[in-house]
Amino acid sequence: MTARDKDCLFCKIIAGEIPSQNVYKDSEVIAFKDINPSAPVHIMIVPVKHIVSLASMSEKETPIVSKMTAAANKIAKDMGLAEKGYRLIINSGPDGGQVIQHLHMHLLGGRTLKWEQ
């Protein structure tokens, strides 16, 4: 794993090469509005370091998922989603629905969510 992959869409967003509507940023995690939302609120939460997927993480890298979750909880509270609820999703690999090969978490909310397969 590298700190940045020059061909990765999320790495380009993190580097500021592609504009995004950021809602959260610290030294390890960035969160921005999804450009093709699946719910009224759809936020992408991404580690700054390029990690391909949940399945490819080293044991040393696993704490980033806790930091992503903490960021998601803060964003949900700030956006007024915490009381009614929201969903966090991490897809891993092609069969898991991962489209962009950079670890990311979806925060969905703003309406009643149904389980879709």
ROKOL-161983 format. One record per residue: residue number from 0; x, y, z of N, C-alpha, C in turn. Coordinates in Angstrom, 1 decimal. Layout:
BEGIN
[NUM; [X; Y; Z]; [X; Y; Z]; [X; Y; Z]]
...
! end
This chain:
BEGIN
[0; [0.8; -1.2; 0.0]; [0.0; 0.0; 0.0]; [0.9; 1.2; 0.0]]
[1; [0.5; 2.2; -0.8]; [1.2; 3.4; -0.8]; [0.4; 4.5; -0.1]]
[2; [1.0; 5.6; 0.2]; [0.3; 6.7; 0.8]; [-0.6; 7.3; -0.1]]
[3; [-0.4; 7.2; -1.5]; [-1.2; 7.8; -2.5]; [-1.1; 7.0; -3.7]]
[4; [-2.2; 6.8; -4.4]; [-2.2; 6.1; -5.7]; [-2.6; 7.2; -6.8]]
[5; [-1.7; 7.5; -7.7]; [-1.9; 8.6; -8.6]; [-3.1; 8.4; -9.5]]
[6; [-3.6; 7.2; -9.7]; [-4.8; 6.9; -10.5]; [-6.1; 6.8; -9.8]]
[7; [-6.0; 6.9; -8.4]; [-7.2; 6.7; -7.6]; [-8.0; 8.0; -7.5]]
[8; [-9.3; 7.8; -7.8]; [-10.2; 9.0; -7.7]; [-10.2; 9.6; -6.3]]
[9; [-10.3; 8.8; -5.3]; [-10.3; 9.4; -3.9]; [-9.0; 10.0; -3.6]]
[10; [-7.9; 9.5; -4.0]; [-6.6; 10.1; -3.7]; [-6.5; 11.5; -4.4]]
[11; [-7.1; 11.6; -5.6]; [-7.2; 12.9; -6.3]; [-8.1; 13.9; -5.6]]
[12; [-9.2; 13.4; -5.0]; [-10.0; 14.3; -4.2]; [-9.3; 14.7; -3.0]]
[13; [-8.6; 13.8; -2.3]; [-7.9; 14.2; -1.1]; [-6.8; 15.2; -1.4]]
[14; [-6.1; 15.1; -2.6]; [-5.1; 16.0; -3.0]; [-5.6; 17.3; -3.5]]
[15; [-6.9; 17.4; -3.6]; [-7.5; 18.7; -4.1]; [-7.5; 18.8; -5.6]]
[16; [-7.1; 17.7; -6.3]; [-7.1; 17.8; -7.8]; [-8.5; 17.7; -8.4]]
[17; [-9.4; 17.1; -7.6]; [-10.8; 17.0; -8.0]; [-11.6; 17.7; -6.9]]
[18; [-12.5; 18.6; -7.2]; [-13.3; 19.3; -6.2]; [-14.3; 18.4; -5.5]]
[19; [-14.5; 18.7; -4.2]; [-15.5; 18.0; -3.4]; [-16.1; 18.9; -2.4]]
[20; [-17.3; 18.5; -1.9]; [-17.9; 19.2; -0.9]; [-17.6; 18.6; 0.5]]
[21; [-16.5; 19.0; 1.0]; [-16.0; 18.4; 2.3]; [-16.9; 18.8; 3.4]]
[22; [-17.2; 17.7; 4.3]; [-18.0; 18.0; 5.5]; [-17.1; 17.7; 6.8]]
[23; [-16.0; 17.1; 6.6]; [-15.1; 16.8; 7.7]; [-13.7; 16.5; 7.2]]
[24; [-12.7; 16.9; 7.9]; [-11.3; 16.6; 7.6]; [-10.4; 16.7; 8.8]]
[25; [-9.6; 15.7; 8.9]; [-8.5; 15.8; 9.9]; [-7.3; 15.2; 9.3]]
[26; [-6.2; 14.9; 10.0]; [-5.0; 14.4; 9.4]; [-5.1; 13.0; 8.8]]
[27; [-6.1; 12.2; 9.2]; [-6.2; 10.9; 8.8]; [-7.4; 10.5; 8.0]]
[28; [-8.5; 11.3; 8.1]; [-9.8; 11.0; 7.5]; [-10.3; 12.3; 6.8]]
[29; [-11.0; 12.1; 5.7]; [-11.7; 13.1; 5.0]; [-13.1; 12.6; 4.7]]
[30; [-14.1; 13.5; 4.7]; [-15.5; 13.1; 4.4]; [-16.1; 14.1; 3.5]]
[31; [-16.8; 13.7; 2.5]; [-17.3; 14.6; 1.5]; [-18.7; 14.0; 1.0]]
[32; [-19.5; 14.9; 0.4]; [-20.8; 14.5; -0.1]; [-20.6; 13.7; -1.4]]
[33; [-21.3; 12.6; -1.5]; [-21.3; 11.7; -2.6]; [-21.9; 12.5; -3.8]]
[34; [-21.3; 12.4; -5.0]; [-21.9; 13.1; -6.2]; [-23.1; 12.4; -6.8]]
[35; [-23.3; 11.1; -6.4]; [-24.4; 10.4; -6.9]; [-25.1; 9.7; -5.7]]
[36; [-25.8; 10.6; -4.8]; [-26.3; 10.1; -3.6]; [-27.4; 9.0; -3.7]]
[37; [-27.4; 8.1; -2.7]; [-28.4; 7.0; -2.6]; [-29.4; 7.3; -1.6]]
[38; [-29.3; 8.4; -0.9]; [-30.2; 8.9; 0.2]; [-30.1; 10.4; 0.3]]
[39; [-31.0; 11.1; 0.9]; [-30.9; 12.5; 1.1]; [-29.5; 13.0; 1.7]]
[40; [-29.0; 12.2; 2.6]; [-27.6; 12.4; 3.1]; [-26.8; 11.2; 2.7]]
[41; [-25.8; 11.4; 1.9]; [-24.9; 10.4; 1.5]; [-23.4; 11.0; 1.5]]
[42; [-22.7; 10.6; 2.5]; [-21.4; 11.1; 2.8]; [-20.4; 9.9; 2.6]]
[43; [-19.3; 10.2; 1.9]; [-18.2; 9.3; 1.8]; [-17.1; 9.6; 2.8]]
[44; [-16.7; 8.6; 3.6]; [-15.7; 8.8; 4.6]; [-14.5; 8.0; 4.2]]
[45; [-13.4; 8.6; 4.0]; [-12.2; 8.0; 3.4]; [-10.9; 8.3; 4.2]]
[46; [-10.1; 7.2; 4.4]; [-8.8; 7.5; 5.0]; [-7.9; 8.3; 4.0]]
[47; [-7.1; 9.2; 4.5]; [-6.2; 10.0; 3.7]; [-5.2; 9.0; 3.1]]
[48; [-4.7; 8.1; 3.8]; [-3.8; 7.1; 3.3]; [-4.5; 6.2; 2.3]]
[49; [-3.9; 5.9; 1.2]; [-4.5; 5.0; 0.2]; [-4.4; 3.5; 0.8]]
[50; [-5.5; 3.0; 1.0]; [-5.7; 1.5; 1.4]; [-6.7; 1.0; 0.5]]
[51; [-6.4; -0.1; -0.2]; [-7.2; -0.6; -1.3]; [-8.6; -1.0; -0.8]]
[52; [-8.6; -1.8; 0.3]; [-9.9; -2.3; 0.7]; [-9.8; -2.8; 2.2]]
[53; [-10.9; -3.1; 2.8]; [-11.0; -3.6; 4.1]; [-10.2; -4.9; 4.2]]
[54; [-10.4; -5.8; 3.2]; [-9.8; -7.1; 3.2]; [-8.3; -7.0; 3.0]]
[55; [-7.8; -5.9; 2.4]; [-6.4; -5.8; 2.1]; [-5.6; -5.1; 3.2]]
[56; [-6.3; -4.7; 4.3]; [-5.6; -3.9; 5.3]; [-4.7; -4.8; 6.1]]
[57; [-3.6; -4.2; 6.5]; [-2.7; -4.9; 7.5]; [-3.2; -4.7; 8.9]]
[58; [-2.8; -5.5; 9.8]; [-3.3; -5.3; 11.2]; [-2.9; -3.9; 11.7]]
[59; [-1.8; -3.4; 11.3]; [-1.3; -2.1; 11.8]; [-2.3; -1.0; 11.3]]
[60; [-3.0; -1.2; 10.1]; [-3.8; -0.2; 9.6]; [-5.3; -0.2; 10.1]]
[61; [-5.6; -1.3; 10.8]; [-7.0; -1.4; 11.3]; [-7.6; -0.3; 12.1]]
[62; [-6.7; 0.4; 12.9]; [-7.3; 1.5; 13.7]; [-8.0; 2.6; 12.9]]
[63; [-7.6; 2.7; 11.6]; [-8.3; 3.7; 10.8]; [-9.8; 3.5; 10.7]]
[64; [-10.3; 2.3; 10.8]; [-11.7; 2.1; 10.7]; [-12.4; 2.7; 11.9]]
[65; [-11.8; 2.6; 13.1]; [-12.3; 3.3; 14.3]; [-12.4; 4.8; 14.1]]
[66; [-11.3; 5.3; 13.5]; [-11.3; 6.8; 13.2]; [-12.3; 7.2; 12.2]]
[67; [-12.6; 6.3; 11.2]; [-13.6; 6.6; 10.2]; [-15.0; 6.6; 10.9]]
[68; [-15.2; 5.6; 11.8]; [-16.5; 5.5; 12.5]; [-16.7; 6.7; 13.4]]
[69; [-15.7; 7.1; 14.1]; [-15.8; 8.3; 15.0]; [-16.1; 9.5; 14.1]]
[70; [-15.5; 9.7; 13.0]; [-15.9; 10.8; 12.1]; [-17.3; 10.7; 11.6]]
[71; [-17.7; 9.5; 11.3]; [-19.1; 9.3; 10.8]; [-20.1; 9.7; 11.9]]
[72; [-19.8; 9.3; 13.2]; [-20.7; 9.6; 14.3]; [-20.8; 11.1; 14.5]]
[73; [-19.7; 11.8; 14.4]; [-19.6; 13.2; 14.5]; [-20.4; 13.9; 13.4]]
[74; [-20.2; 13.5; 12.2]; [-21.0; 14.0; 11.1]; [-22.5; 13.8; 11.2]]
[75; [-22.8; 12.6; 11.6]; [-24.3; 12.3; 11.8]; [-24.9; 13.2; 12.9]]
[76; [-24.2; 13.4; 13.9]; [-24.7; 14.3; 15.0]; [-24.8; 15.7; 14.4]]
[77; [-23.7; 16.2; 13.8]; [-23.7; 17.5; 13.2]; [-24.8; 17.8; 12.2]]
[78; [-25.2; 16.7; 11.4]; [-26.2; 16.8; 10.4]; [-27.6; 16.5; 10.9]]
[79; [-27.8; 16.2; 12.2]; [-29.1; 15.9; 12.8]; [-29.6; 14.6; 12.5]]
[80; [-28.7; 13.6; 12.2]; [-29.2; 12.2; 11.8]; [-29.1; 11.3; 13.0]]
[81; [-28.4; 11.6; 14.1]; [-28.2; 10.7; 15.2]; [-29.4; 10.3; 15.9]]
[82; [-30.4; 11.2; 16.1]; [-31.6; 10.8; 16.8]; [-32.5; 9.8; 16.1]]
[83; [-32.7; 10.0; 14.8]; [-33.6; 9.1; 14.0]; [-32.8; 7.9; 13.5]]
[84; [-31.5; 8.0; 13.2]; [-30.7; 6.9; 12.8]; [-30.1; 7.1; 11.4]]
[85; [-29.1; 6.3; 11.1]; [-28.4; 6.4; 9.9]; [-27.7; 5.0; 9.7]]
[86; [-27.1; 4.8; 8.5]; [-26.5; 3.6; 8.1]; [-25.0; 3.8; 7.7]]
[87; [-24.1; 3.0; 8.2]; [-22.7; 3.0; 7.7]; [-22.5; 1.7; 7.0]]
[88; [-21.8; 1.9; 5.8]; [-21.5; 0.7; 4.9]; [-20.1; 0.8; 4.5]]
[89; [-19.4; -0.4; 4.6]; [-18.1; -0.6; 4.0]; [-18.2; -1.8; 3.0]]
[90; [-18.0; -1.5; 1.7]; [-18.0; -2.6; 0.8]; [-16.6; -3.0; 0.6]]
[91; [-16.3; -4.3; 0.4]; [-14.9; -4.8; 0.2]; [-14.9; -5.7; -1.0]]
[92; [-14.2; -5.4; -2.0]; [-14.0; -6.2; -3.2]; [-15.2; -6.1; -4.1]]
[93; [-15.0; -6.6; -5.3]; [-16.0; -6.6; -6.4]; [-17.3; -7.2; -6.0]]
[94; [-17.3; -8.4; -5.4]; [-18.5; -9.1; -5.0]; [-19.2; -8.4; -3.9]]
[95; [-18.5; -7.6; -3.1]; [-19.0; -6.8; -2.0]; [-19.6; -5.5; -2.5]]
[96; [-19.4; -5.2; -3.8]; [-19.9; -3.9; -4.3]; [-19.0; -2.8; -4.3]]
[97; [-17.7; -3.0; -4.0]; [-16.7; -1.9; -3.9]; [-16.4; -1.5; -5.4]]
[98; [-16.6; -0.3; -5.7]; [-16.4; 0.2; -7.1]; [-15.0; 1.0; -7.1]]
[99; [-14.7; 1.8; -6.1]; [-13.5; 2.5; -6.1]; [-12.5; 1.8; -5.2]]
[100; [-11.3; 1.5; -5.7]; [-10.4; 0.7; -4.9]; [-9.6; 1.5; -4.0]]
[101; [-10.3; 2.1; -3.0]; [-9.7; 2.9; -1.9]; [-10.7; 2.7; -0.8]]
[102; [-10.3; 2.2; 0.3]; [-11.2; 2.0; 1.5]; [-12.1; 3.2; 1.7]]
[103; [-13.3; 3.0; 1.8]; [-14.3; 4.1; 2.1]; [-15.5; 3.5; 2.8]]
[104; [-16.1; 4.4; 3.5]; [-17.4; 4.1; 4.3]; [-18.4; 5.1; 3.8]]
[105; [-19.6; 4.5; 3.6]; [-20.8; 5.4; 3.2]; [-21.6; 5.6; 4.4]]
[106; [-22.0; 6.9; 4.6]; [-22.9; 7.3; 5.7]; [-24.2; 7.7; 5.0]]
[107; [-25.3; 7.0; 5.2]; [-26.5; 7.2; 4.6]; [-27.6; 7.6; 5.6]]
[108; [-28.4; 8.6; 5.3]; [-29.5; 8.9; 6.2]; [-30.4; 10.0; 5.6]]
[109; [-31.3; 10.5; 6.4]; [-32.2; 11.5; 6.0]; [-33.6; 11.0; 5.6]]
[110; [-33.7; 9.7; 5.6]; [-35.0; 9.0; 5.3]; [-35.0; 7.6; 5.9]]
[111; [-36.1; 6.9; 6.0]; [-36.1; 5.6; 6.4]; [-35.5; 4.7; 5.4]]
[112; [-34.5; 4.0; 5.8]; [-33.7; 3.1; 4.9]; [-34.2; 1.7; 4.9]]
[113; [-34.4; 1.1; 3.8]; [-34.8; -0.3; 3.7]; [-33.5; -1.1; 3.3]]
[114; [-33.6; -2.4; 3.6]; [-32.5; -3.3; 3.2]; [-32.7; -3.7; 1.7]]
[115; [-31.7; -3.4; 0.9]; [-31.8; -3.7; -0.5]; [-30.6; -4.7; -0.9]]
[116; [-30.9; -5.6; -1.8]; [-29.9; -6.6; -2.2]; [-29.8; -6.6; -3.7]]
! end
